[in-house]
Amino acid sequence: MNDLGRDDSLEEALQVIERAADATLKVLAAAAKEAKRVKAAAAVGQMRELQSALSSVARLADDASSSATELRDAWRFDVAEWFASGRYTKELLASAAEAGVQAFESDDRILSYPVVVALSPGDTTVLVDRSRDRRVRPSVLVRQLGVLQERPPNFKPQPFLATLAAAYDLVVASKGSRPEAPVRLVDVHRVLTLLPGAARDYTRQEFARDLYLLDQTGVVDTTDGRRLTLPASSLTRGSASLTTVTRGGQRKVYAGIAFVGIS
């Protein structure tokens, strides 16, 4: 049975242990088959068959025990370190590129329209739009992302637009700006995540993704007679900007926001 080196990819390591487990299963199945022979022979009193099956099941059980021990000892891949070092992210992105699935890294997140993927090295899981998933084999996760990219996003534009407008009004008031003045989207995000832990639960990447989804719907008019605009201008420089990726895989940058009266 092959040992798994530290430099193997997680995908390769899982392939090796999967093949090894299949070999162990075959030995266990053979031992189970002989045990059934023992039972059948005992049921009718076939002494010669019973003796033969007893010898076989003992031998195969020993083989199965050895195979199971080798299987356990062969798994030496440090998944937690693979996550923490950033190599899992690189492997996942490479797997996505090979499969033709759009995925990009941004500030310790993986953007794959229409979802944002975060890694959790502590328990070696991933969060797909904050839903924890323990299936971290790169090829499996990439297939899941590919399926999600083919589905229409579960997004309700009108409630999000209303929330944006309320947060925008708070930022304008706090800064003493004139009505309809552009403000930074990072300031709006700060208002939306004032509660403790909220910024962790609703990241800038998720906010930028939602802005893009709203942008795609064309819903821009609020119920109080205002229209959303997303000016960029000089706000796109530095940390004031927010970045996401489009459905086609292009980078999309947002920086400013304003709500103006509909004339």
MILO-172499 format. One record per residue (C-alpha): residue in three letters; y, z, x. Coordinates in steps of 0.5 Angstrom, whole numbers, padded with zeros to 4 digits, always signed. Each point is the difference from the previous one (the first is absolute). Example, Ala and Ser with C-alpha at 12.3 -4.5 7.8 and 13.67 -1.06 7.14 Angstrom:
# residues 2
ALA-0009+0016+0025SER+0007-0002+0002
# end
This chain:
# residues 263
MET+0000+0000+0000ASN+0007-0002+0003ASP+0005+0005+0001LEU+0007-0001-0002GLY+0005+0000+0006ARG+0007+0002-0001ASP+0003-0007+0001ASP-0004-0003-0006SER+0004-0001-0006LEU-0001+0004-0006GLU-0003-0006-0004GLU-0005-0002+0006ALA-0002+0008+0000LEU-0001+0000-0007GLN-0004-0007+0000VAL-0005+0003+0006ILE-0001+0007-0004GLU-0001-0004-0007ARG-0006-0004+0004ALA-0002+0006+0003ALA-0001+0003-0007ASP-0003-0006-0003ALA-0006+0001+0006THR+0000+0007-0002LEU-0001-0001-0007LYS-0006-0005+0001VAL-0004+0006+0004LEU+0002+0005-0006ALA-0003-0006-0005ALA-0006-0001+0004ALA-0001+0008+0000ALA+0001+0000-0007LYS-0005-0005-0002GLU-0005+0003+0004ALA+0001+0007-0003LYS-0001-0004-0007ARG-0007-0002+0003VAL-0001+0007+0001LYS+0001+0002-0007ALA-0004-0006-0003ALA-0006+0001+0004ALA+0000+0008-0001ALA+0001-0002-0008VAL-0007-0003+0000GLY-0003+0003+0006GLN+0000-0006+0005MET-0002+0004+0006ARG+0000-0006+0005GLU+0007-0002-0003LEU+0003+0007+0000GLN-0002+0001+0007SER+0003-0007+0003ALA+0006+0001-0004LEU+0001+0008+0002SER+0000-0003+0007SER+0005-0006-0001VAL+0005+0005-0004ALA+0000+0005+0006ARG+0001-0005+0005LEU+0006-0004-0004ALA+0003+0007-0002ASP+0001+0001+0008ASP+0003-0007+0001ALA+0004+0001-0006SER+0003+0007+0003SER+0001-0003+0007SER+0004-0006-0003ALA+0004+0005-0005THR+0002+0004+0007GLU+0002-0006+0004LEU+0004-0002-0006ARG+0004+0006-0001ASP+0001+0000+0008ALA+0002-0007+0001TRP+0006+0001-0004ARG+0005+0002+0005PHE+0006-0004-0003ASP+0007+0005+0000VAL+0003-0003-0006ALA+0005+0006-0001GLU+0003-0002+0007TRP-0001-0008-0002PHE+0005+0002-0005ALA+0005+0004+0003SER+0000-0005+0006GLY+0003-0006-0004ARG-0007-0004+0002TYR-0002+0001-0007THR+0006-0003-0003LYS+0000-0006+0005GLU-0007-0001-0002LEU+0001+0000-0007LEU+0006-0005+0001ALA-0004-0005+0004SER-0006+0000-0005ALA+0005-0001-0005ALA+0003-0006+0004GLU-0007-0003+0001ALA-0001+0001-0008GLY+0006-0004-0002VAL+0003+0007-0003GLN+0008+0001+0001ALA+0001+0007+0003PHE+0005+0003+0005GLU+0002+0006+0003SER+0006+0004-0001ASP+0002+0007+0002ASP-0007+0002+0000ARG-0002-0003-0006ILE-0004-0007-0002LEU+0004-0004-0005SER-0005-0005-0004TYR+0004-0002-0006PRO+0000+0003-0005VAL-0003+0006+0003VAL+0002+0005+0006VAL-0006+0003+0004ALA+0001+0006+0004LEU-0005+0003+0005SER-0002+0007-0001PRO-0003+0002+0007GLY-0001+0007-0002ASP-0006-0002-0004THR-0001-0007+0002THR+0002-0003-0007VAL+0005-0005-0002LEU+0005+0001-0006VAL+0001-0007-0004ASP+0006+0001-0004ARG-0001+0008+0001SER-0007-0001-0003ARG-0005+0003+0005ASP-0006-0004+0002ARG-0005+0002+0005ARG-0003-0007+0001VAL+0004-0002+0007ARG-0005-0005+0002PRO+0005-0006+0002SER-0003-0005-0003VAL-0001+0004-0007LEU+0007+0002+0000VAL+0002-0007+0002ARG-0004-0003-0006GLN+0003+0005-0005LEU+0007-0002+0003GLY-0001-0007-0001VAL-0003+0001-0008LEU+0007+0004-0001GLN+0004-0005+0003GLU-0003-0005-0005ARG+0002+0005-0006PRO+0006+0000-0004PRO+0004+0007+0002ASN+0000+0005-0004PHE+0007+0001+0000LYS+0005+0002-0006PRO+0007-0003+0002GLN+0005+0003-0006PRO-0002+0007+0002PHE+0001-0001+0007LEU+0006-0003-0001ALA+0003+0006-0004THR-0002+0004+0005LEU+0003-0004+0006ALA+0007+0000-0004ALA+0000+0008-0001ALA-0001+0001+0007TYR+0005-0005+0002ASP+0005+0004-0005LEU-0001+0006+0004VAL+0001-0003+0007VAL+0006-0003-0002ALA+0003+0006-0003SER-0002+0005+0006LYS+0003-0005+0004GLY+0006-0001-0004SER+0000-0007+0000ARG+0003-0005-0005PRO-0005-0002-0006GLU-0004-0006+0002ALA+0001+0001+0007PRO-0006-0002+0005VAL-0004+0006+0002ARG-0006+0000+0005LEU-0007+0000-0003VAL-0002+0005+0005ASP+0005+0005-0003VAL-0003-0002-0007HIS-0007+0002+0003ARG+0002+0006+0002VAL+0003+0002-0007LEU-0007-0002-0003THR-0004+0005+0005LEU+0005+0006+0000LEU-0006+0004-0002PRO-0004+0004+0005GLY-0006-0005+0003ALA+0003-0006-0005ALA+0002-0004+0006ARG-0007+0000+0003ASP-0003-0001-0007TYR+0005-0006-0001THR+0001-0003+0007ARG+0005-0006+0001GLN-0005-0005+0001GLU-0002+0002-0007PHE+0007-0001-0002ALA+0001-0006+0003ARG-0006-0003-0003ASP+0002+0002-0007LEU+0007-0003+0001TYR-0004-0007+0002LEU-0004+0001-0006LEU+0006+0001-0004ASP+0004-0006+0003GLN-0006-0004-0002THR+0000+0001-0007GLY+0007-0002-0001VAL+0002+0006-0004VAL+0007+0002+0002ASP+0004+0002-0006THR+0000+0008-0002THR+0001+0002-0007ASP+0007+0003+0001GLY+0002-0007+0002ARG+0000-0001+0007ARG-0003-0004+0005LEU-0004+0001+0006THR+0002-0003+0007LEU-0003+0001+0006PRO+0005-0002+0006ALA-0002+0000+0007SER+0006-0001+0004SER+0001+0004+0006LEU-0005+0006-0003THR-0006-0004+0003ARG+0001+0003+0007GLY-0004+0006+0002SER-0003+0005-0004ALA+0004-0001-0006SER-0005-0006-0002LEU-0006+0000-0003THR-0006-0005+0001THR-0006-0002-0004VAL-0004-0007+0000THR+0000-0005-0005ARG-0006-0003-0004GLY+0000-0005+0005GLY+0000+0004+0006GLN+0007-0001+0002ARG+0005+0006+0002LYS+0005+0002-0005VAL+0006+0005+0002TYR+0004+0004-0005ALA+0006+0004+0001GLY+0005+0001-0005ILE+0000+0001-0008ALA+0006-0001-0005PHE+0000+0000-0008VAL+0006-0004-0002GLY+0002-0001-0007ILE-0002-0006-0004SER+0006-0004-0002
# end
